[in-house]
Amino acid sequence: MASKIEIKPIGKKDTEWVKETTREKFGADFIFDAGKKKYPYKLPGFIAYLGNEKIGVLTYEIMNGSCEIVTIESLKEKISIGSLLLKKLKETAINENCRRIWLITTNDNLSALNFYQKRGFNISNVYPNAVTKTRETVKPEIPLYGENGIEIKDEIELELKI
Ligand SMILES: CC(C)(COP(=O)(O)OP(=O)(O)OC[C@H]1O[C@@H](n2cnc3c(N)ncnc32)[C@H](O)[C@@H]1OP(=O)(O)O)[C@@H](O)C(=O)NCCC(=O)NCCS
């Protein structure tokens, strides 16, 4: 399966799809973490394809030698989409002379915590109740509970030194 998946850069024609995919997963066309509102559809990134079907997306932002994974989403989990998107991002970050790749996830997101730590990322910061604050102020769309029935409260930052 992995050999049939192609990773291509997000193009202008994909803007609406990225916006809609973000809205479906994250409840709005923006995300808010590390104290900032971010619009994935305005960012560079990659789309995973199986034939003509879009099956995953990653958006990122490079700033001051750090590459942030703003969103990553597999529309079909556990067939290597996430790993292939991450591999492509790593190549890009190295080409852009980044020193690290980082991201924010939430305390309930066990699949993301598993995924990143098994791929060399370390927890670099924890922001207790950051999501609770965001829900109360900027983004009421954030659900109270995550998919594992765990209350979504904290932001967890992970990083990979490259
Ligand atoms: C986190 C996330 C991106 C991982 O993506 P994914 O496409 O499932 O990732 P992969 O398929 O590459 O790897 C997931 C697991 O499937 C396994 N896998 C991959 N291909 C497989 C196959 N053909 N058969 C069996 N297992 C397979 C991998 O080994 C991996 O397991 P491991 O981490 O225990 O080694 C995905 O769970 C997701 O989209 N979550 C929702 C959005 C989200 O929370 N994003 C993160 C917020 S920052």
The ligand as an SDF file (V2000), in Angstrom:
LIG
                    3D

 48 50  0  0  0  0  0  0  0  0999 V2000
   -1.3220   10.8790   14.0240 C   0  0  0  0  0  0  0  0  0  0  0  0
   -1.6850   10.4710   12.6050 C   0  0  0  0  0  0  0  0  0  0  0  0
   -1.3540   11.6060   11.6600 C   0  0  0  0  0  0  0  0  0  0  0  0
   -0.8790    9.2220   12.2250 C   0  0  0  0  0  0  0  0  0  0  0  0
   -1.1090    8.9500   10.8480 O   0  0  0  0  0  0  0  0  0  0  0  0
   -1.1690    7.4760   10.1960 P   0  0  0  0  0  0  0  0  0  0  0  0
   -1.3800    7.6910    8.7510 O   0  0  0  0  0  0  0  0  0  0  0  0
   -2.1010    6.5950   10.8910 O   0  0  0  0  0  0  0  0  0  0  0  0
    0.3280    7.0410   10.4420 O   0  0  0  0  0  0  0  0  0  0  0  0
    1.0500    5.7120    9.8930 P   0  0  0  0  0  0  0  0  0  0  0  0
    0.0790    4.8560    9.1780 O   0  0  0  0  0  0  0  0  0  0  0  0
    2.2650    6.1330    9.1750 O   0  0  0  0  0  0  0  0  0  0  0  0
    1.4900    5.0550   11.2690 O   0  0  0  0  0  0  0  0  0  0  0  0
    0.5290    4.7000   12.2610 C   0  0  0  0  0  0  0  0  0  0  0  0
    0.7360    3.2650   12.6940 C   0  0  0  0  0  0  0  0  0  0  0  0
    0.2640    2.3810   11.6860 O   0  0  0  0  0  0  0  0  0  0  0  0
    1.2480    1.3810   11.4310 C   0  0  0  0  0  0  0  0  0  0  0  0
    1.1210    0.9500   10.0290 N   0  0  0  0  0  0  0  0  0  0  0  0
    1.4320    1.6730    8.9310 C   0  0  0  0  0  0  0  0  0  0  0  0
    1.1810    0.9380    7.8210 N   0  0  0  0  0  0  0  0  0  0  0  0
    0.6970   -0.2640    8.2530 C   0  0  0  0  0  0  0  0  0  0  0  0
    0.2360   -1.4230    7.6080 C   0  0  0  0  0  0  0  0  0  0  0  0
    0.2230   -1.5090    6.2630 N   0  0  0  0  0  0  0  0  0  0  0  0
   -0.1990   -2.4660    8.3770 N   0  0  0  0  0  0  0  0  0  0  0  0
   -0.1810   -2.3810    9.7250 C   0  0  0  0  0  0  0  0  0  0  0  0
    0.2320   -1.2930   10.4000 N   0  0  0  0  0  0  0  0  0  0  0  0
    0.6630   -0.2380    9.6720 C   0  0  0  0  0  0  0  0  0  0  0  0
    2.5390    2.0780   11.7100 C   0  0  0  0  0  0  0  0  0  0  0  0
    3.5760    1.1860   11.9710 O   0  0  0  0  0  0  0  0  0  0  0  0
    2.1920    2.9230   12.9000 C   0  0  0  0  0  0  0  0  0  0  0  0
    2.2710    2.2210   14.1120 O   0  0  0  0  0  0  0  0  0  0  0  0
    3.3960    2.5840   15.1930 P   0  0  0  0  0  0  0  0  0  0  0  0
    3.3700    4.0850   15.3590 O   0  0  0  0  0  0  0  0  0  0  0  0
    2.9240    1.8830   16.4040 O   0  0  0  0  0  0  0  0  0  0  0  0
    4.6810    2.1300   14.6140 O   0  0  0  0  0  0  0  0  0  0  0  0
   -3.1790   10.0810   12.4990 C   0  0  0  0  0  0  0  0  0  0  0  0
   -3.5170    9.2560   13.5980 O   0  0  0  0  0  0  0  0  0  0  0  0
   -4.1810   11.2230   12.4120 C   0  0  0  0  0  0  0  0  0  0  0  0
   -4.4590   11.7260   11.3300 O   0  0  0  0  0  0  0  0  0  0  0  0
   -4.7770   11.6240   13.5160 N   0  0  0  0  0  0  0  0  0  0  0  0
   -5.8400   12.6410   13.4970 C   0  0  0  0  0  0  0  0  0  0  0  0
   -5.3110   14.0380   13.2970 C   0  0  0  0  0  0  0  0  0  0  0  0
   -4.3610   14.3990   14.3820 C   0  0  0  0  0  0  0  0  0  0  0  0
   -4.6150   14.1490   15.5400 O   0  0  0  0  0  0  0  0  0  0  0  0
   -3.2340   14.9910   14.0080 N   0  0  0  0  0  0  0  0  0  0  0  0
   -2.1790   15.2880   14.9520 C   0  0  0  0  0  0  0  0  0  0  0  0
   -2.4050   16.5800   15.6160 C   0  0  0  0  0  0  0  0  0  0  0  0
   -0.8530   17.3870   15.6990 S   0  0  0  0  0  0  0  0  0  0  0  0
  1  2  1  0
  2  3  1  0
  2  4  1  0
  2 36  1  0
  4  5  1  0
  5  6  1  0
  6  7  2  0
  6  8  1  0
  6  9  1  0
  9 10  1  0
 10 11  2  0
 10 12  1  0
 10 13  1  0
 13 14  1  0
 14 15  1  0
 15 16  1  0
 15 30  1  0
 16 17  1  0
 17 18  1  0
 17 28  1  0
 18 19  1  0
 18 27  1  0
 19 20  2  0
 20 21  1  0
 21 22  1  0
 21 27  2  0
 22 23  1  0
 22 24  2  0
 24 25  1  0
 25 26  2  0
 26 27  1  0
 28 29  1  0
 28 30  1  0
 30 31  1  0
 31 32  1  0
 32 33  2  0
 32 34  1  0
 32 35  1  0
 36 37  1  0
 36 38  1  0
 38 39  2  0
 38 40  1  0
 40 41  1  0
 41 42  1  0
 42 43  1  0
 43 44  2  0
 43 45  1  0
 45 46  1  0
 46 47  1  0
 47 48  1  0
M  END
$$$$
